[in-house]
């Protein structure tokens, strides 16, 4: 695509391709989408806590 920012249906994510936009994203945006162990417990999903403890320390590029 020609757009510097576009939604990728395969990745289910926004893709930023222009250098200046990438720099801005790294400085201003958050990728905090992984539930914390506390959030999982509140949702009744405490069995996933070990996985969440690993995931909150990772920066994944899919």
PQR file with spaces between the fields and no chain letter, atoms N, CA, C, O and H, PARSE charges and radii, in Angstrom:
ATOM       1  N    UNK     1       0.832   -1.189    0.000 -0.4000 1.5000
ATOM       2  CA   UNK     1       0.000    0.000    0.000 -0.0000 2.0000
ATOM       3  C    UNK     1       0.874    1.249    0.000  0.5500 1.7000
ATOM       4  O    UNK     1       2.042    1.198    0.385 -0.5500 1.4000
ATOM       5  N    UNK     2       0.312    2.350   -0.426 -0.4000 1.5000
ATOM       6  CA   UNK     2       1.032    3.616   -0.492 -0.0000 2.0000
ATOM       7  C    UNK     2       0.899    4.434    0.792  0.5500 1.7000
ATOM       8  O    UNK     2       1.651    5.387    0.996 -0.5500 1.4000
ATOM       9  H    UNK     2      -0.637    2.392   -0.739  0.4000 1.0000
ATOM      10  N    UNK     3      -0.038    4.078    1.648 -0.4000 1.5000
ATOM      11  CA   UNK     3      -0.271    4.844    2.871 -0.0000 2.0000
ATOM      12  C    UNK     3       0.872    4.654    3.860  0.5500 1.7000
ATOM      13  O    UNK     3       1.362    3.538    4.030 -0.5500 1.4000
ATOM      14  H    UNK     3      -0.649    3.304    1.483  0.4000 1.0000
ATOM      15  N    UNK     4       1.309    5.753    4.528 -0.4000 1.5000
ATOM      16  CA   UNK     4       2.360    5.614    5.538 -0.0000 2.0000
ATOM      17  C    UNK     4       1.853    4.926    6.805  0.5500 1.7000
ATOM      18  O    UNK     4       2.641    4.366    7.567 -0.5500 1.4000
ATOM      19  H    UNK     4       0.911    6.659    4.390  0.4000 1.0000
ATOM      20  N    UNK     5       0.536    4.968    7.031 -0.4000 1.5000
ATOM      21  CA   UNK     5      -0.083    4.275    8.165 -0.0000 2.0000
ATOM      22  C    UNK     5      -1.307    3.556    7.628  0.5500 1.7000
ATOM      23  O    UNK     5      -2.187    4.179    7.033 -0.5500 1.4000
ATOM      24  H    UNK     5      -0.104    5.423    6.412  0.4000 1.0000
ATOM      25  N    UNK     6      -1.367    2.245    7.834 -0.4000 1.5000
ATOM      26  CA   UNK     6      -2.537    1.516    7.356 -0.0000 2.0000
ATOM      27  C    UNK     6      -2.820    0.318    8.250  0.5500 1.7000
ATOM      28  O    UNK     6      -1.939   -0.169    8.959 -0.5500 1.4000
ATOM      29  H    UNK     6      -0.653    1.739    8.317  0.4000 1.0000
ATOM      30  N    UNK     7      -4.058   -0.147    8.203 -0.4000 1.5000
ATOM      31  CA   UNK     7      -4.481   -1.317    8.961 -0.0000 2.0000
ATOM      32  C    UNK     7      -4.174   -2.559    8.137  0.5500 1.7000
ATOM      33  O    UNK     7      -4.603   -2.669    6.988 -0.5500 1.4000
ATOM      34  H    UNK     7      -4.773    0.248    7.627  0.4000 1.0000
ATOM      35  N    UNK     8      -3.430   -3.493    8.721 -0.4000 1.5000
ATOM      36  CA   UNK     8      -3.103   -4.742    8.044 -0.0000 2.0000
ATOM      37  C    UNK     8      -4.060   -5.820    8.545  0.5500 1.7000
ATOM      38  O    UNK     8      -4.037   -6.178    9.723 -0.5500 1.4000
ATOM      39  H    UNK     8      -3.081   -3.403    9.654  0.4000 1.0000
ATOM      40  N    UNK     9      -4.897   -6.332    7.653 -0.4000 1.5000
ATOM      41  CA   UNK     9      -5.897   -7.330    8.033 -0.0000 2.0000
ATOM      42  C    UNK     9      -5.264   -8.655    8.427  0.5500 1.7000
ATOM      43  O    UNK     9      -5.815   -9.367    9.267 -0.5500 1.4000
ATOM      44  H    UNK     9      -4.916   -6.041    6.697  0.4000 1.0000
ATOM      45  N    UNK    10      -4.136   -9.002    7.852 -0.4000 1.5000
ATOM      46  CA   UNK    10      -3.459  -10.252    8.200 -0.0000 2.0000
ATOM      47  C    UNK    10      -2.872  -10.183    9.606  0.5500 1.7000
ATOM      48  O    UNK    10      -3.018  -11.125   10.385 -0.5500 1.4000
ATOM      49  H    UNK    10      -3.688   -8.424    7.170  0.4000 1.0000
ATOM      50  N    UNK    11      -2.209   -9.074    9.936 -0.4000 1.5000
ATOM      51  CA   UNK    11      -1.589   -8.912   11.253 -0.0000 2.0000
ATOM      52  C    UNK    11      -2.574   -8.454   12.325  0.5500 1.7000
ATOM      53  O    UNK    11      -2.302   -8.561   13.521 -0.5500 1.4000
ATOM      54  H    UNK    11      -2.091   -8.309    9.303  0.4000 1.0000
ATOM      55  N    UNK    12      -3.724   -7.941   11.878 -0.4000 1.5000
ATOM      56  CA   UNK    12      -4.687   -7.337   12.803 -0.0000 2.0000
ATOM      57  C    UNK    12      -4.011   -6.234   13.607  0.5500 1.7000
ATOM      58  O    UNK    12      -4.122   -6.186   14.832 -0.5500 1.4000
ATOM      59  H    UNK    12      -3.944   -7.853   10.907  0.4000 1.0000
ATOM      60  N    UNK    13      -3.313   -5.354   12.907 -0.4000 1.5000
ATOM      61  CA   UNK    13      -2.560   -4.289   13.567 -0.0000 2.0000
ATOM      62  C    UNK    13      -2.344   -3.136   12.597  0.5500 1.7000
ATOM      63  O    UNK    13      -2.411   -3.294   11.378 -0.5500 1.4000
ATOM      64  H    UNK    13      -3.222   -5.394   11.912  0.4000 1.0000
ATOM      65  N    UNK    14      -2.084   -1.969   13.182 -0.4000 1.5000
ATOM      66  CA   UNK    14      -1.701   -0.816   12.379 -0.0000 2.0000
ATOM      67  C    UNK    14      -0.238   -0.961   12.005  0.5500 1.7000
ATOM      68  O    UNK    14       0.576   -1.380   12.829 -0.5500 1.4000
ATOM      69  H    UNK    14      -2.030   -1.840   14.172  0.4000 1.0000
ATOM      70  N    UNK    15       0.102   -0.621   10.775 -0.4000 1.5000
ATOM      71  CA   UNK    15       1.475   -0.684   10.288 -0.0000 2.0000
ATOM      72  C    UNK    15       1.896    0.738    9.910  0.5500 1.7000
ATOM      73  O    UNK    15       1.208    1.427    9.157 -0.5500 1.4000
ATOM      74  H    UNK    15      -0.559   -0.281   10.106  0.4000 1.0000
ATOM      75  N    UNK    16       3.034    1.157   10.447 -0.4000 1.5000
ATOM      76  CA   UNK    16       3.580    2.492   10.195 -0.0000 2.0000
ATOM      77  C    UNK    16       4.853    2.307    9.385  0.5500 1.7000
ATOM      78  O    UNK    16       5.734    1.548    9.787 -0.5500 1.4000
ATOM      79  H    UNK    16       3.593    0.597   11.059  0.4000 1.0000
ATOM      80  N    UNK    17       4.963    2.991    8.244 -0.4000 1.5000
ATOM      81  CA   UNK    17       6.102    2.744    7.355 -0.0000 2.0000
ATOM      82  C    UNK    17       7.005    3.946    7.128  0.5500 1.7000
ATOM      83  O    UNK    17       8.148    3.775    6.703 -0.5500 1.4000
ATOM      84  H    UNK    17       4.247    3.607    7.917  0.4000 1.0000
ATOM      85  N    UNK    18       6.537    5.137    7.395 -0.4000 1.5000
ATOM      86  CA   UNK    18       7.376    6.322    7.177 -0.0000 2.0000
ATOM      87  C    UNK    18       8.253    6.557    8.407  0.5500 1.7000
ATOM      88  O    UNK    18       7.755    6.520    9.533 -0.5500 1.4000
ATOM      89  H    UNK    18       5.609    5.276    7.741  0.4000 1.0000
ATOM      90  N    UNK    19       9.544    6.798    8.209 -0.4000 1.5000
ATOM      91  CA   UNK    19      10.509    6.902    9.303 -0.0000 2.0000
ATOM      92  C    UNK    19      10.072    7.892   10.378  0.5500 1.7000
ATOM      93  O    UNK    19      10.097    7.563   11.564 -0.5500 1.4000
ATOM      94  H    UNK    19       9.948    6.829    7.294  0.4000 1.0000
ATOM      95  N    UNK    20       9.676    9.085    9.988 -0.4000 1.5000
ATOM      96  CA   UNK    20       9.278   10.106   10.967 -0.0000 2.0000
ATOM      97  C    UNK    20       8.088    9.635   11.800  0.5500 1.7000
ATOM      98  O    UNK    20       8.018    9.910   12.998 -0.5500 1.4000
ATOM      99  H    UNK    20       9.656    9.353    9.024  0.4000 1.0000
ATOM     100  N    UNK    21       7.156    8.927   11.169 -0.4000 1.5000
ATOM     101  CA   UNK    21       6.001    8.407   11.903 -0.0000 2.0000
ATOM     102  C    UNK    21       6.412    7.296   12.863  0.5500 1.7000
ATOM     103  O    UNK    21       5.893    7.211   13.975 -0.5500 1.4000
ATOM     104  H    UNK    21       7.213    8.704   10.196  0.4000 1.0000
ATOM     105  N    UNK    22       7.341    6.449   12.437 -0.4000 1.5000
ATOM     106  CA   UNK    22       7.832    5.376   13.310 -0.0000 2.0000
ATOM     107  C    UNK    22       8.488    5.970   14.552  0.5500 1.7000
ATOM     108  O    UNK    22       8.253    5.497   15.664 -0.5500 1.4000
ATOM     109  H    UNK    22       7.763    6.518   11.533  0.4000 1.0000
ATOM     110  N    UNK    23       9.306    6.998   14.371 -0.4000 1.5000
ATOM     111  CA   UNK    23       9.951    7.661   15.510 -0.0000 2.0000
ATOM     112  C    UNK    23       8.892    8.216   16.461  0.5500 1.7000
ATOM     113  O    UNK    23       9.007    8.056   17.676 -0.5500 1.4000
ATOM     114  H    UNK    23       9.497    7.382   13.467  0.4000 1.0000
ATOM     115  N    UNK    24       7.873    8.861   15.922 -0.4000 1.5000
ATOM     116  CA   UNK    24       6.800    9.409   16.752 -0.0000 2.0000
ATOM     117  C    UNK    24       6.079    8.309   17.517  0.5500 1.7000
ATOM     118  O    UNK    24       5.793    8.462   18.705 -0.5500 1.4000
ATOM     119  H    UNK    24       7.780    8.991   14.935  0.4000 1.0000
ATOM     120  N    UNK    25       5.787    7.214   16.850 -0.4000 1.5000
ATOM     121  CA   UNK    25       5.107    6.098   17.512 -0.0000 2.0000
ATOM     122  C    UNK    25       5.953    5.569   18.666  0.5500 1.7000
ATOM     123  O    UNK    25       5.427    5.335   19.755 -0.5500 1.4000
ATOM     124  H    UNK    25       6.019    7.090   15.885  0.4000 1.0000
ATOM     125  N    UNK    26       7.239    5.378   18.451 -0.4000 1.5000
ATOM     126  CA   UNK    26       8.103    4.876   19.519 -0.0000 2.0000
ATOM     127  C    UNK    26       8.172    5.840   20.695  0.5500 1.7000
ATOM     128  O    UNK    26       8.348    5.407   21.834 -0.5500 1.4000
ATOM     129  H    UNK    26       7.666    5.568   17.567  0.4000 1.0000
ATOM     130  N    UNK    27       8.037    7.125   20.445 -0.4000 1.5000
ATOM     131  CA   UNK    27       8.135    8.115   21.518 -0.0000 2.0000
ATOM     132  C    UNK    27       6.819    8.352   22.248  0.5500 1.7000
ATOM     133  O    UNK    27       6.827    8.670   23.437 -0.5500 1.4000
ATOM     134  H    UNK    27       7.894    7.477   19.520  0.4000 1.0000
ATOM     135  N    UNK    28       5.696    8.204   21.566 -0.4000 1.5000
ATOM     136  CA   UNK    28       4.418    8.626   22.145 -0.0000 2.0000
ATOM     137  C    UNK    28       3.406    7.514   22.397  0.5500 1.7000
ATOM     138  O    UNK    28       2.515    7.685   23.228 -0.5500 1.4000
ATOM     139  H    UNK    28       5.689    7.945   20.600  0.4000 1.0000
ATOM     140  N    UNK    29       3.515    6.402   21.720 -0.4000 1.5000
ATOM     141  CA   UNK    29       2.470    5.392   21.785 -0.0000 2.0000
ATOM     142  C    UNK    29       2.837    4.283   22.757  0.5500 1.7000
ATOM     143  O    UNK    29       4.004    4.083   23.093 -0.5500 1.4000
ATOM     144  H    UNK    29       4.239    6.264   21.045  0.4000 1.0000
ATOM     145  N    UNK    30       1.818    3.576   23.196 -0.4000 1.5000
ATOM     146  CA   UNK    30       2.006    2.447   24.099 -0.0000 2.0000
ATOM     147  C    UNK    30       1.458    1.190   23.433  0.5500 1.7000
ATOM     148  O    UNK    30       0.477    1.243   22.691 -0.5500 1.4000
ATOM     149  H    UNK    30       0.870    3.739   22.923  0.4000 1.0000
ATOM     150  N    UNK    31       2.092    0.084   23.702 -0.4000 1.5000
ATOM     151  CA   UNK    31       1.615   -1.205   23.208 -0.0000 2.0000
ATOM     152  C    UNK    31       1.192   -2.077   24.381  0.5500 1.7000
ATOM     153  O    UNK    31       1.280   -3.303   24.311 -0.5500 1.4000
ATOM     154  H    UNK    31       2.889    0.040   24.304  0.4000 1.0000
ATOM     155  N    UNK    32       0.746   -1.463   25.435 -0.4000 1.5000
ATOM     156  CA   UNK    32       0.380   -2.175   26.649 -0.0000 2.0000
ATOM     157  C    UNK    32      -0.979   -2.838   26.465  0.5500 1.7000
ATOM     158  O    UNK    32      -1.998   -2.339   26.943 -0.5500 1.4000
ATOM     159  H    UNK    32       0.675   -0.467   25.492  0.4000 1.0000
ATOM     160  N    UNK    33      -0.977   -3.970   25.764 -0.4000 1.5000
ATOM     161  CA   UNK    33      -2.222   -4.680   25.496 -0.0000 2.0000
ATOM     162  C    UNK    33      -2.303   -6.004   26.230  0.5500 1.7000
ATOM     163  O    UNK    33      -3.372   -6.612   26.279 -0.5500 1.4000
ATOM     164  H    UNK    33      -0.149   -4.375   25.376  0.4000 1.0000
ATOM     165  N    UNK    34      -1.202   -6.463   26.801 -0.4000 1.5000
ATOM     166  CA   UNK    34      -1.198   -7.740   27.498 -0.0000 2.0000
ATOM     167  C    UNK    34      -1.766   -7.545   28.898  0.5500 1.7000
ATOM     168  O    UNK    34      -1.291   -6.682   29.636 -0.5500 1.4000
ATOM     169  H    UNK    34      -0.334   -5.969   26.761  0.4000 1.0000
ATOM     170  N    UNK    35      -2.768   -8.324   29.276 -0.4000 1.5000
ATOM     171  CA   UNK    35      -3.328   -8.177   30.621 -0.0000 2.0000
ATOM     172  C    UNK    35      -2.283   -8.492   31.690  0.5500 1.7000
ATOM     173  O    UNK    35      -1.470   -9.403   31.532 -0.5500 1.4000
ATOM     174  H    UNK    35      -3.154   -9.025   28.677  0.4000 1.0000
ATOM     175  N    UNK    36      -2.320   -7.732   32.767 -0.4000 1.5000
ATOM     176  CA   UNK    36      -1.422   -7.992   33.886 -0.0000 2.0000
ATOM     177  C    UNK    36      -1.962   -9.170   34.687  0.5500 1.7000
ATOM     178  O    UNK    36      -3.135   -9.520   34.558 -0.5500 1.4000
ATOM     179  H    UNK    36      -2.981   -6.992   32.895  0.4000 1.0000
ATOM     180  N    UNK    37      -1.119   -9.785   35.510 -0.4000 1.5000
ATOM     181  CA   UNK    37      -1.619  -10.869   36.374 -0.0000 2.0000
ATOM     182  C    UNK    37      -2.807  -10.423   37.231  0.5500 1.7000
ATOM     183  O    UNK    37      -3.728  -11.206   37.464 -0.5500 1.4000
ATOM     184  H    UNK    37      -0.166   -9.502   35.615  0.4000 1.0000
ATOM     185  N    UNK    38      -2.795   -9.191   37.695 -0.4000 1.5000
ATOM     186  CA   UNK    38      -3.907   -8.684   38.504 -0.0000 2.0000
ATOM     187  C    UNK    38      -5.199   -8.607   37.693  0.5500 1.7000
ATOM     188  O    UNK    38      -6.275   -8.931   38.196 -0.5500 1.4000
ATOM     189  H    UNK    38      -2.048   -8.554   37.506  0.4000 1.0000
ATOM     190  N    UNK    39      -5.088   -8.181   36.448 -0.4000 1.5000
ATOM     191  CA   UNK    39      -6.272   -8.103   35.591 -0.0000 2.0000
ATOM     192  C    UNK    39      -6.821   -9.498   35.306  0.5500 1.7000
ATOM     193  O    UNK    39      -8.036   -9.696   35.287 -0.5500 1.4000
ATOM     194  H    UNK    39      -4.214   -7.917   36.040  0.4000 1.0000
ATOM     195  N    UNK    40      -5.936  -10.460   35.085 -0.4000 1.5000
ATOM     196  CA   UNK    40      -6.390  -11.830   34.834 -0.0000 2.0000
ATOM     197  C    UNK    40      -7.115  -12.397   36.043  0.5500 1.7000
ATOM     198  O    UNK    40      -8.143  -13.059   35.896 -0.5500 1.4000
ATOM     199  H    UNK    40      -4.949  -10.300   35.100  0.4000 1.0000
ATOM     200  N    UNK    41      -6.593  -12.146   37.231 -0.4000 1.5000
ATOM     201  CA   UNK    41      -7.242  -12.624   38.450 -0.0000 2.0000
ATOM     202  C    UNK    41      -8.624  -11.997   38.588  0.5500 1.7000
ATOM     203  O    UNK    41      -9.589  -12.681   38.931 -0.5500 1.4000
ATOM     204  H    UNK    41      -5.758  -11.608   37.351  0.4000 1.0000
ATOM     205  N    UNK    42      -8.720  -10.697   38.320 -0.4000 1.5000
ATOM     206  CA   UNK    42     -10.009  -10.008   38.411 -0.0000 2.0000
ATOM     207  C    UNK    42     -11.016  -10.569   37.409  0.5500 1.7000
ATOM     208  O    UNK    42     -12.222  -10.544   37.658 -0.5500 1.4000
ATOM     209  H    UNK    42      -7.937  -10.142   38.041  0.4000 1.0000
ATOM     210  N    UNK    43     -10.527  -11.071   36.288 -0.4000 1.5000
ATOM     211  CA   UNK    43     -11.401  -11.653   35.262 -0.0000 2.0000
ATOM     212  C    UNK    43     -11.676  -13.129   35.498  0.5500 1.7000
ATOM     213  O    UNK    43     -12.400  -13.756   34.725 -0.5500 1.4000
ATOM     214  H    UNK    43      -9.548  -11.091   36.086  0.4000 1.0000
ATOM     215  N    UNK    44     -11.104  -13.691   36.562 -0.4000 1.5000
ATOM     216  CA   UNK    44     -11.287  -15.110   36.842 -0.0000 2.0000
ATOM     217  C    UNK    44     -10.414  -15.999   35.980  0.5500 1.7000
ATOM     218  O    UNK    44     -10.722  -17.176   35.793 -0.5500 1.4000
ATOM     219  H    UNK    44     -10.516  -13.182   37.190  0.4000 1.0000
ATOM     220  N    UNK    45      -9.332  -15.455   35.453 -0.4000 1.5000
ATOM     221  CA   UNK    45      -8.439  -16.209   34.569 -0.0000 2.0000
ATOM     222  C    UNK    45      -7.053  -16.360   35.190  0.5500 1.7000
ATOM     223  O    UNK    45      -6.046  -16.294   34.485 -0.5500 1.4000
ATOM     224  H    UNK    45      -9.082  -14.499   35.604  0.4000 1.0000
ATOM     225  N    UNK    46      -6.998  -16.561   36.488 -0.4000 1.5000
ATOM     226  CA   UNK    46      -5.712  -16.608   37.182 -0.0000 2.0000
ATOM     227  C    UNK    46      -4.828  -17.764   36.718  0.5500 1.7000
ATOM     228  O    UNK    46      -3.621  -17.741   36.961 -0.5500 1.4000
ATOM     229  H    UNK    46      -7.815  -16.614   37.061  0.4000 1.0000
ATOM     230  N    UNK    47      -5.390  -18.766   36.061 -0.4000 1.5000
ATOM     231  CA   UNK    47      -4.562  -19.870   35.548 -0.0000 2.0000
ATOM     232  C    UNK    47      -3.604  -19.392   34.455  0.5500 1.7000
ATOM     233  O    UNK    47      -2.625  -20.075   34.151 -0.5500 1.4000
ATOM     234  H    UNK    47      -6.370  -18.785   35.864  0.4000 1.0000
ATOM     235  N    UNK    48      -3.877  -18.227   33.862 -0.4000 1.5000
ATOM     236  CA   UNK    48      -3.010  -17.677   32.818 -0.0000 2.0000
ATOM     237  C    UNK    48      -1.930  -16.753   33.371  0.5500 1.7000
ATOM     238  O    UNK    48      -1.143  -16.196   32.605 -0.5500 1.4000
ATOM     239  H    UNK    48      -4.672  -17.673   34.108  0.4000 1.0000
ATOM     240  N    UNK    49      -1.881  -16.583   34.693 -0.4000 1.5000
ATOM     241  CA   UNK    49      -0.919  -15.672   35.309 -0.0000 2.0000
ATOM     242  C    UNK    49       0.524  -15.982   34.934  0.5500 1.7000
ATOM     243  O    UNK    49       1.260  -15.049   34.613 -0.5500 1.4000
ATOM     244  H    UNK    49      -2.520  -17.035   35.315  0.4000 1.0000
ATOM     245  N    UNK    50       0.981  -17.255   34.955 -0.4000 1.5000
ATOM     246  CA   UNK    50       2.381  -17.509   34.566 -0.0000 2.0000
ATOM     247  C    UNK    50       2.698  -17.015   33.152  0.5500 1.7000
ATOM     248  O    UNK    50       3.777  -16.472   32.916 -0.5500 1.4000
ATOM     249  H    UNK    50       0.383  -18.013   35.216  0.4000 1.0000
ATOM     250  N    UNK    51       1.786  -17.194   32.231 -0.4000 1.5000
ATOM     251  CA   UNK    51       1.987  -16.707   30.868 -0.0000 2.0000
ATOM     252  C    UNK    51       2.028  -15.183   30.845  0.5500 1.7000
ATOM     253  O    UNK    51       2.876  -14.596   30.172 -0.5500 1.4000
ATOM     254  H    UNK    51       0.909  -17.635   32.423  0.4000 1.0000
ATOM     255  N    UNK    52       1.131  -14.544   31.565 -0.4000 1.5000
ATOM     256  CA   UNK    52       1.097  -13.079   31.595 -0.0000 2.0000
ATOM     257  C    UNK    52       2.377  -12.510   32.181  0.5500 1.7000
ATOM     258  O    UNK    52       2.849  -11.466   31.732 -0.5500 1.4000
ATOM     259  H    UNK    52       0.442  -15.020   32.111  0.4000 1.0000
ATOM     260  N    UNK    53       2.947  -13.177   33.176 -0.4000 1.5000
ATOM     261  CA   UNK    53       4.184  -12.692   33.786 -0.0000 2.0000
ATOM     262  C    UNK    53       5.329  -12.685   32.780  0.5500 1.7000
ATOM     263  O    UNK    53       6.201  -11.819   32.844 -0.5500 1.4000
ATOM     264  H    UNK    53       2.563  -14.026   33.541  0.4000 1.0000
ATOM     265  N    UNK    54       5.337  -13.627   31.867 -0.4000 1.5000
ATOM     266  CA   UNK    54       6.353  -13.655   30.816 -0.0000 2.0000
ATOM     267  C    UNK    54       6.037  -12.606   29.755  0.5500 1.7000
ATOM     268  O    UNK    54       6.926  -11.877   29.316 -0.5500 1.4000
ATOM     269  H    UNK    54       4.629  -14.331   31.815  0.4000 1.0000
ATOM     270  N    UNK    55       4.783  -12.527   29.346 -0.4000 1.5000
ATOM     271  CA   UNK    55       4.395  -11.647   28.247 -0.0000 2.0000
ATOM     272  C    UNK    55       4.583  -10.170   28.571  0.5500 1.7000
ATOM     273  O    UNK    55       4.922   -9.395   27.677 -0.5500 1.4000
ATOM     274  H    UNK    55       4.060  -13.119   29.702  0.4000 1.0000
ATOM     275  N    UNK    56       4.375   -9.750   29.822 -0.4000 1.5000
ATOM     276  CA   UNK    56       4.500   -8.328   30.137 -0.0000 2.0000
ATOM     277  C    UNK    56       5.944   -7.861   30.052  0.5500 1.7000
ATOM     278  O    UNK    56       6.201   -6.657   30.059 -0.5500 1.4000
ATOM     279  H    UNK    56       4.099  -10.379   30.549  0.4000 1.0000
ATOM     280  N    UNK    57       6.896   -8.792   29.971 -0.4000 1.5000
ATOM     281  CA   UNK    57       8.309   -8.432   29.842 -0.0000 2.0000
ATOM     282  C    UNK    57       8.800   -8.498   28.399  0.5500 1.7000
ATOM     283  O    UNK    57       9.978   -8.252   28.140 -0.5500 1.4000
ATOM     284  H    UNK    57       6.687   -9.770   29.965  0.4000 1.0000
ATOM     285  N    UNK    58       7.935   -8.819   27.475 -0.4000 1.5000
ATOM     286  CA   UNK    58       8.332   -9.032   26.087 -0.0000 2.0000
ATOM     287  C    UNK    58       7.872   -7.879   25.204  0.5500 1.7000
ATOM     288  O    UNK    58       6.861   -7.232   25.476 -0.5500 1.4000
ATOM     289  H    UNK    58       6.977   -9.018   27.685  0.4000 1.0000
ATOM     290  N    UNK    59       8.624   -7.641   24.157 -0.4000 1.5000
ATOM     291  CA   UNK    59       8.182   -6.748   23.083 -0.0000 2.0000
ATOM     292  C    UNK    59       8.147   -7.619   21.839  0.5500 1.7000
ATOM     293  O    UNK    59       9.190   -7.945   21.271 -0.5500 1.4000
ATOM     294  H    UNK    59       9.446   -8.167   23.936  0.4000 1.0000
ATOM     295  N    UNK    60       6.964   -7.990   21.424 -0.4000 1.5000
ATOM     296  CA   UNK    60       6.821   -8.938   20.325 -0.0000 2.0000
ATOM     297  C    UNK    60       6.602   -8.214   19.009  0.5500 1.7000
ATOM     298  O    UNK    60       5.822   -7.264   18.930 -0.5500 1.4000
ATOM     299  H    UNK    60       6.117   -7.726   21.886  0.4000 1.0000
ATOM     300  N    UNK    61       7.287   -8.664   17.994 -0.4000 1.5000
ATOM     301  CA   UNK    61       7.086   -8.177   16.637 -0.0000 2.0000
ATOM     302  C    UNK    61       6.513   -9.333   15.843  0.5500 1.7000
ATOM     303  O    UNK    61       7.224  -10.284   15.519 -0.5500 1.4000
ATOM     304  H    UNK    61       7.920   -9.435   18.058  0.4000 1.0000
ATOM     305  N    UNK    62       5.242   -9.254   15.533 -0.4000 1.5000
ATOM     306  CA   UNK    62       4.587  -10.348   14.810 -0.0000 2.0000
ATOM     307  C    UNK    62       4.532  -10.052   13.336  0.5500 1.7000
ATOM     308  O    UNK    62       4.016  -10.860   12.563 -0.5500 1.4000
ATOM     309  H    UNK    62       4.664   -8.482   15.796  0.4000 1.0000
